[in-house]
Amino acid sequence: MQIYDAGTSDTLSRIVDAIFERDVRVIAGDWRGVQYWIDQMERPGDPTVWIFDPSTMISEELLPLADFMEAVLADHILNAVDYADFANWLDVNGKRSIGQAECVPVVPPHFVSGRADPDSRSGSSFSTAAYLLSSAKTFAAMKQLGLKPGDDFPPEFGEIVKGS
């Protein structure tokens, strides 16, 4: 789990803002590219942390911010982020860690392939910002063309993604 600094949070928040068309603050991310965010428009108090998985393009309520931070500090969150799989990925790929604001996405994303196969992870880490942008553009192009997970891409798909 990476709790983001202000600059990284700003960058990733702008991307997630655009995806959901709402004012969010991305506060953390995990090795899979999953992002944890709060709604900036939520009433004051203990805001709810939301979880966003770019491989599925699904976002769901998770838990109150205070409970989220407690789980992070107590290392309870490690099971939720598939830490054992991350340790295995590091070992298999001969790495000791990945960089700040980097992730190891499922390739292709679940919303493209229609398969939920966590073993199809990339063999290298990517910038989380680049992964979020790529996922958002691909998803928008699929939506524009009426494609469903598992559909073949038409020849013009790459140009449509570039224009998104």
TIVO-918372 format. One record per residue: residue number from 1; residue in one letter; x, y negated, z of N, C-alpha, C in turn. Coordinates in steps of 0.1 Angstrom, whole numbers, plus 5000, padded with zeros to 4 digits. Example, Ala and Ser with C-alpha at 12.3 -4.5 7.8 and 13.67 -1.06 7.14 Angstrom:
BEGIN
SITE; 1; a; 5132; 5057; 5078; 5123; 5045; 5078; 5132; 5033; 5078
SITE; 2; s; 5128; 5022; 5071; 5137; 5011; 5071; 5129; 5000; 5079
***
This chain:
BEGIN
SITE; 1; m; 5009; 5012; 5000; 5000; 5000; 5000; 5009; 4988; 5000
SITE; 2; q; 5006; 4979; 4991; 5013; 4966; 4991; 5004; 4955; 4994
SITE; 3; i; 5007; 4947; 5005; 4999; 4935; 5008; 5007; 4924; 5000
SITE; 4; y; 4999; 4917; 4992; 5005; 4908; 4983; 5009; 4894; 4989
SITE; 5; d; 5020; 4888; 4984; 5023; 4875; 4988; 5014; 4865; 4980
SITE; 6; a; 5014; 4852; 4984; 5005; 4843; 4978; 5006; 4842; 4963
SITE; 7; g; 5018; 4842; 4957; 5019; 4841; 4943; 5014; 4853; 4935
SITE; 8; t; 5017; 4865; 4940; 5012; 4877; 4934; 4996; 4877; 4935
SITE; 9; s; 4991; 4874; 4947; 4977; 4873; 4949; 4970; 4864; 4940
SITE; 10; d; 4976; 4852; 4938; 4970; 4842; 4928; 4969; 4848; 4914
SITE; 11; t; 4980; 4854; 4910; 4981; 4859; 4896; 4970; 4870; 4894
SITE; 12; l; 4970; 4880; 4903; 4961; 4891; 4902; 4947; 4887; 4904
SITE; 13; s; 4945; 4877; 4913; 4931; 4872; 4915; 4925; 4866; 4903
SITE; 14; r; 4933; 4858; 4895; 4928; 4852; 4883; 4924; 4863; 4873
SITE; 15; i; 4931; 4874; 4872; 4927; 4885; 4863; 4914; 4892; 4868
SITE; 16; v; 4914; 4895; 4880; 4902; 4902; 4885; 4890; 4892; 4885
SITE; 17; d; 4892; 4879; 4888; 4881; 4869; 4886; 4875; 4870; 4872
SITE; 18; a; 4883; 4871; 4862; 4879; 4871; 4848; 4871; 4884; 4845
SITE; 19; i; 4876; 4895; 4851; 4869; 4908; 4849; 4855; 4908; 4855
SITE; 20; f; 4853; 4903; 4867; 4841; 4904; 4874; 4833; 4890; 4873
SITE; 21; e; 4839; 4880; 4867; 4832; 4867; 4866; 4827; 4862; 4880
SITE; 22; r; 4836; 4863; 4890; 4833; 4858; 4903; 4846; 4855; 4910
SITE; 23; d; 4845; 4846; 4920; 4857; 4841; 4927; 4862; 4851; 4937
SITE; 24; v; 4873; 4858; 4934; 4878; 4868; 4943; 4892; 4865; 4947
SITE; 25; r; 4896; 4871; 4958; 4910; 4870; 4963; 4916; 4884; 4964
SITE; 26; v; 4925; 4888; 4955; 4931; 4901; 4956; 4941; 4900; 4967
SITE; 27; i; 4940; 4909; 4977; 4949; 4909; 4989; 4959; 4920; 4989
SITE; 28; a; 4957; 4931; 4982; 4965; 4942; 4982; 4963; 4951; 4970
SITE; 29; g; 4973; 4960; 4968; 4971; 4970; 4958; 4979; 4983; 4962
SITE; 30; d; 4976; 4994; 4955; 4983; 5006; 4958; 4990; 5011; 4946
SITE; 31; w; 4997; 5022; 4947; 5006; 5027; 4937; 4998; 5031; 4924
SITE; 32; r; 4986; 5034; 4926; 4977; 5038; 4914; 4972; 5027; 4906
SITE; 33; g; 4974; 5015; 4911; 4969; 5003; 4904; 4956; 4998; 4909
SITE; 34; v; 4951; 5005; 4919; 4938; 5002; 4926; 4941; 4989; 4934
SITE; 35; q; 4931; 4979; 4932; 4932; 4966; 4939; 4922; 4965; 4950
SITE; 36; y; 4926; 4957; 4960; 4917; 4955; 4972; 4915; 4940; 4972
SITE; 37; w; 4902; 4936; 4972; 4899; 4921; 4971; 4888; 4917; 4980
SITE; 38; i; 4887; 4904; 4983; 4876; 4899; 4990; 4869; 4888; 4981
SITE; 39; d; 4856; 4887; 4983; 4848; 4877; 4976; 4850; 4863; 4983
SITE; 40; q; 4855; 4854; 4975; 4858; 4840; 4981; 4845; 4833; 4984
SITE; 41; m; 4834; 4837; 4979; 4821; 4830; 4981; 4814; 4837; 4993
SITE; 42; e; 4819; 4847; 4999; 4812; 4854; 5010; 4812; 4845; 5022
SITE; 43; r; 4802; 4846; 5030; 4801; 4837; 5042; 4813; 4839; 5051
SITE; 44; p; 4816; 4828; 5058; 4828; 4829; 5068; 4825; 4840; 5078
SITE; 45; g; 4836; 4844; 5084; 4836; 4855; 5094; 4845; 4866; 5090
SITE; 46; d; 4840; 4878; 5090; 4849; 4890; 5087; 4844; 4894; 5073
SITE; 47; p; 4851; 4889; 5062; 4847; 4893; 5049; 4849; 4908; 5046
SITE; 48; t; 4841; 4913; 5036; 4842; 4927; 5032; 4853; 4928; 5022
SITE; 49; v; 4861; 4939; 5023; 4871; 4942; 5013; 4864; 4951; 5003
SITE; 50; w; 4867; 4948; 4991; 4862; 4956; 4980; 4874; 4964; 4974
SITE; 51; i; 4871; 4975; 4967; 4881; 4983; 4961; 4878; 4983; 4946
SITE; 52; f; 4888; 4981; 4937; 4886; 4980; 4923; 4896; 4990; 4917
SITE; 53; d; 4891; 5000; 4909; 4899; 5009; 4902; 4899; 5006; 4887
SITE; 54; p; 4910; 5001; 4882; 4910; 4997; 4868; 4909; 5009; 4859
SITE; 55; s; 4913; 5021; 4863; 4912; 5033; 4854; 4897; 5037; 4852
SITE; 56; t; 4888; 5032; 4860; 4874; 5035; 4858; 4866; 5022; 4856
SITE; 57; m; 4872; 5011; 4859; 4866; 4998; 4859; 4854; 4997; 4868
SITE; 58; i; 4855; 5004; 4879; 4844; 5004; 4890; 4850; 4997; 4902
SITE; 59; s; 4841; 4989; 4908; 4845; 4982; 4921; 4833; 4985; 4931
SITE; 60; e; 4838; 4988; 4943; 4828; 4991; 4954; 4832; 4985; 4967
SITE; 61; e; 4822; 4982; 4975; 4825; 4978; 4989; 4833; 4988; 4996
SITE; 62; l; 4842; 4984; 5004; 4851; 4993; 5012; 4848; 4992; 5027
SITE; 63; l; 4852; 4981; 5033; 4850; 4979; 5047; 4853; 4965; 5051
SITE; 64; p; 4850; 4961; 5063; 4853; 4947; 5067; 4869; 4945; 5067
SITE; 65; l; 4873; 4933; 5065; 4887; 4929; 5064; 4895; 4933; 5077
SITE; 66; a; 4889; 4931; 5088; 4896; 4934; 5101; 4898; 4949; 5102
SITE; 67; d; 4888; 4957; 5098; 4890; 4972; 5098; 4900; 4976; 5087
SITE; 68; f; 4900; 4970; 5076; 4910; 4973; 5065; 4924; 4970; 5070
SITE; 69; m; 4926; 4959; 5076; 4940; 4955; 5081; 4944; 4965; 5092
SITE; 70; e; 4935; 4969; 5101; 4938; 4978; 5111; 4942; 4992; 5105
SITE; 71; a; 4935; 4996; 5095; 4938; 5009; 5088; 4952; 5008; 5082
SITE; 72; v; 4955; 4997; 5076; 4969; 4995; 5070; 4979; 4995; 5080
SITE; 73; l; 4978; 4988; 5091; 4988; 4987; 5101; 4990; 5000; 5109
SITE; 74; a; 4979; 5008; 5110; 4980; 5021; 5117; 4984; 5032; 5107
SITE; 75; d; 4987; 5029; 5094; 4990; 5039; 5084; 4979; 5049; 5081
SITE; 76; h; 4967; 5046; 5085; 4955; 5054; 5082; 4952; 5053; 5067
SITE; 77; i; 4956; 5043; 5061; 4953; 5040; 5047; 4961; 5049; 5037
SITE; 78; l; 4972; 5055; 5042; 4980; 5064; 5034; 4973; 5075; 5028
SITE; 79; n; 4964; 5082; 5035; 4957; 5093; 5030; 4947; 5088; 5019
SITE; 80; a; 4942; 5077; 5021; 4932; 5071; 5011; 4938; 5068; 4998
SITE; 81; v; 4951; 5065; 4998; 4958; 5061; 4986; 4966; 5072; 4980
SITE; 82; d; 4963; 5084; 4984; 4970; 5096; 4979; 4985; 5095; 4980
SITE; 83; y; 4990; 5092; 4993; 5004; 5091; 4995; 5012; 5103; 4992
SITE; 84; a; 5007; 5115; 4994; 5014; 5127; 4991; 5016; 5128; 4976
SITE; 85; d; 5006; 5125; 4968; 5008; 5125; 4954; 5019; 5114; 4949
SITE; 86; f; 5019; 5103; 4956; 5029; 5093; 4953; 5043; 5098; 4956
SITE; 87; a; 5045; 5104; 4968; 5058; 5110; 4972; 5062; 5120; 4961
SITE; 88; n; 5053; 5128; 4957; 5056; 5139; 4947; 5060; 5132; 4934
SITE; 89; w; 5052; 5122; 4930; 5055; 5114; 4917; 5069; 5108; 4918
SITE; 90; l; 5073; 5102; 4929; 5086; 5097; 4931; 5097; 5108; 4929
SITE; 91; d; 5095; 5119; 4936; 5104; 5130; 4935; 5106; 5135; 4921
SITE; 92; v; 5095; 5138; 4914; 5095; 5144; 4901; 5101; 5134; 4891
SITE; 93; n; 5100; 5121; 4893; 5105; 5111; 4884; 5119; 5105; 4889
SITE; 94; g; 5124; 5111; 4899; 5138; 5107; 4904; 5138; 5093; 4909
SITE; 95; k; 5128; 5088; 4915; 5128; 5074; 4920; 5126; 5074; 4935
SITE; 96; r; 5131; 5063; 4941; 5129; 5061; 4955; 5117; 5053; 4959
SITE; 97; s; 5113; 5044; 4949; 5102; 5035; 4951; 5098; 5029; 4938
SITE; 98; i; 5087; 5021; 4939; 5084; 5013; 4927; 5085; 4998; 4932
SITE; 99; g; 5085; 4989; 4923; 5087; 4975; 4926; 5074; 4968; 4932
SITE; 100; q; 5076; 4957; 4938; 5064; 4949; 4943; 5055; 4946; 4931
SITE; 101; a; 5042; 4948; 4933; 5032; 4945; 4923; 5034; 4954; 4910
SITE; 102; e; 5039; 4966; 4912; 5040; 4976; 4902; 5030; 4987; 4905
SITE; 103; c; 5027; 4995; 4895; 5018; 5006; 4898; 5021; 5017; 4888
SITE; 104; v; 5015; 5029; 4890; 5017; 5041; 4881; 5003; 5045; 4877
SITE; 105; p; 4998; 5039; 4866; 4985; 5042; 4861; 4983; 5055; 4855
SITE; 106; v; 4970; 5059; 4855; 4966; 5071; 4848; 4966; 5067; 4833
SITE; 107; v; 4971; 5076; 4824; 4972; 5073; 4810; 4966; 5084; 4802
SITE; 108; p; 4956; 5082; 4794; 4948; 5070; 4793; 4939; 5068; 4805
SITE; 109; p; 4934; 5055; 4807; 4925; 5053; 4818; 4913; 5062; 4816
SITE; 110; h; 4906; 5065; 4828; 4895; 5074; 4828; 4883; 5068; 4819
SITE; 111; f; 4882; 5055; 4819; 4871; 5049; 4811; 4873; 5051; 4796
SITE; 112; v; 4886; 5054; 4792; 4889; 5057; 4778; 4887; 5071; 4775
SITE; 113; s; 4893; 5080; 4783; 4893; 5094; 4780; 4880; 5102; 4784
SITE; 114; g; 4874; 5096; 4794; 4862; 5103; 4800; 4866; 5114; 4809
SITE; 115; r; 4879; 5116; 4812; 4884; 5127; 4821; 4889; 5120; 4833
SITE; 116; a; 4887; 5126; 4844; 4893; 5122; 4857; 4904; 5132; 4860
SITE; 117; d; 4916; 5129; 4854; 4928; 5137; 4856; 4939; 5130; 4862
SITE; 118; p; 4940; 5130; 4876; 4951; 5123; 4882; 4965; 5128; 4878
SITE; 119; d; 4966; 5139; 4872; 4979; 5144; 4868; 4984; 5138; 4855
SITE; 120; s; 4975; 5130; 4849; 4980; 5123; 4837; 4986; 5110; 4839
SITE; 121; r; 4993; 5108; 4851; 4999; 5095; 4854; 5011; 5093; 4845
SITE; 122; s; 5013; 5080; 4843; 5025; 5076; 4836; 5038; 5081; 4842
SITE; 123; g; 5048; 5083; 4835; 5061; 5087; 4840; 5069; 5076; 4845
SITE; 124; s; 5064; 5063; 4843; 5071; 5052; 4848; 5061; 5042; 4854
SITE; 125; s; 5067; 5032; 4861; 5058; 5022; 4867; 5056; 5010; 4858
SITE; 126; f; 5045; 5003; 4860; 5042; 4991; 4852; 5039; 4980; 4860
SITE; 127; s; 5040; 4968; 4855; 5035; 4956; 4862; 5020; 4957; 4864
SITE; 128; t; 5016; 4955; 4876; 5001; 4956; 4879; 4993; 4946; 4871
SITE; 129; a; 4999; 4934; 4869; 4992; 4924; 4861; 4990; 4929; 4847
SITE; 130; a; 5001; 4934; 4841; 5000; 4939; 4827; 4990; 4951; 4826
SITE; 131; y; 4989; 4959; 4836; 4980; 4970; 4836; 4965; 4965; 4837
SITE; 132; l; 4963; 4956; 4846; 4950; 4950; 4848; 4945; 4943; 4835
SITE; 133; l; 4954; 4936; 4828; 4951; 4929; 4816; 4948; 4939; 4805
SITE; 134; s; 4956; 4949; 4804; 4954; 4959; 4793; 4941; 4966; 4795
SITE; 135; s; 4938; 4970; 4808; 4926; 4977; 4810; 4914; 4968; 4807
SITE; 136; a; 4914; 4956; 4811; 4903; 4947; 4809; 4901; 4945; 4794
SITE; 137; k; 4912; 4943; 4786; 4910; 4941; 4772; 4905; 4953; 4765
SITE; 138; t; 4910; 4965; 4769; 4906; 4977; 4763; 4891; 4980; 4766
SITE; 139; f; 4887; 4977; 4778; 4873; 4979; 4782; 4864; 4970; 4775
SITE; 140; a; 4868; 4957; 4773; 4860; 4947; 4766; 4858; 4951; 4751
SITE; 141; a; 4869; 4956; 4745; 4868; 4960; 4731; 4859; 4973; 4730
SITE; 142; m; 4860; 4982; 4739; 4851; 4994; 4738; 4837; 4990; 4740
SITE; 143; k; 4834; 4980; 4749; 4821; 4976; 4751; 4816; 4969; 4738
SITE; 144; q; 4824; 4960; 4732; 4820; 4953; 4720; 4817; 4963; 4709
SITE; 145; l; 4824; 4974; 4708; 4822; 4984; 4697; 4811; 4994; 4701
SITE; 146; g; 4806; 4994; 4713; 4796; 5004; 4717; 4802; 5018; 4720
SITE; 147; l; 4815; 5018; 4722; 4822; 5031; 4725; 4820; 5036; 4739
SITE; 148; k; 4819; 5049; 4740; 4818; 5055; 4753; 4831; 5063; 4756
SITE; 149; p; 4833; 5066; 4769; 4845; 5074; 4772; 4846; 5087; 4764
SITE; 150; g; 4858; 5089; 4759; 4860; 5101; 4750; 4858; 5099; 4736
SITE; 151; d; 4852; 5087; 4732; 4850; 5084; 4717; 4863; 5081; 4711
SITE; 152; d; 4864; 5085; 4698; 4876; 5081; 4690; 4875; 5066; 4687
SITE; 153; f; 4887; 5060; 4687; 4888; 5046; 4684; 4888; 5044; 4669
SITE; 154; p; 4881; 5034; 4664; 4881; 5031; 4649; 4895; 5024; 4646
SITE; 155; p; 4899; 5024; 4633; 4911; 5018; 4629; 4913; 5004; 4634
SITE; 156; e; 4903; 4996; 4635; 4904; 4982; 4638; 4905; 4979; 4654
SITE; 157; f; 4905; 4990; 4661; 4904; 4989; 4676; 4916; 4980; 4682
SITE; 158; g; 4928; 4983; 4677; 4940; 4975; 4682; 4938; 4960; 4680
SITE; 159; e; 4933; 4956; 4668; 4932; 4942; 4665; 4921; 4936; 4674
SITE; 160; i; 4910; 4944; 4677; 4900; 4939; 4686; 4905; 4937; 4700
SITE; 161; v; 4913; 4946; 4705; 4919; 4945; 4718; 4928; 4933; 4719
SITE; 162; k; 4936; 4930; 4708; 4945; 4918; 4708; 4937; 4906; 4709
SITE; 163; g; 4925; 4906; 4703; 4917; 4894; 4703; 4909; 4892; 4715
SITE; 164; s; 4908; 4901; 4724; 4900; 4900; 4736; 4906; 4891; 4746
***
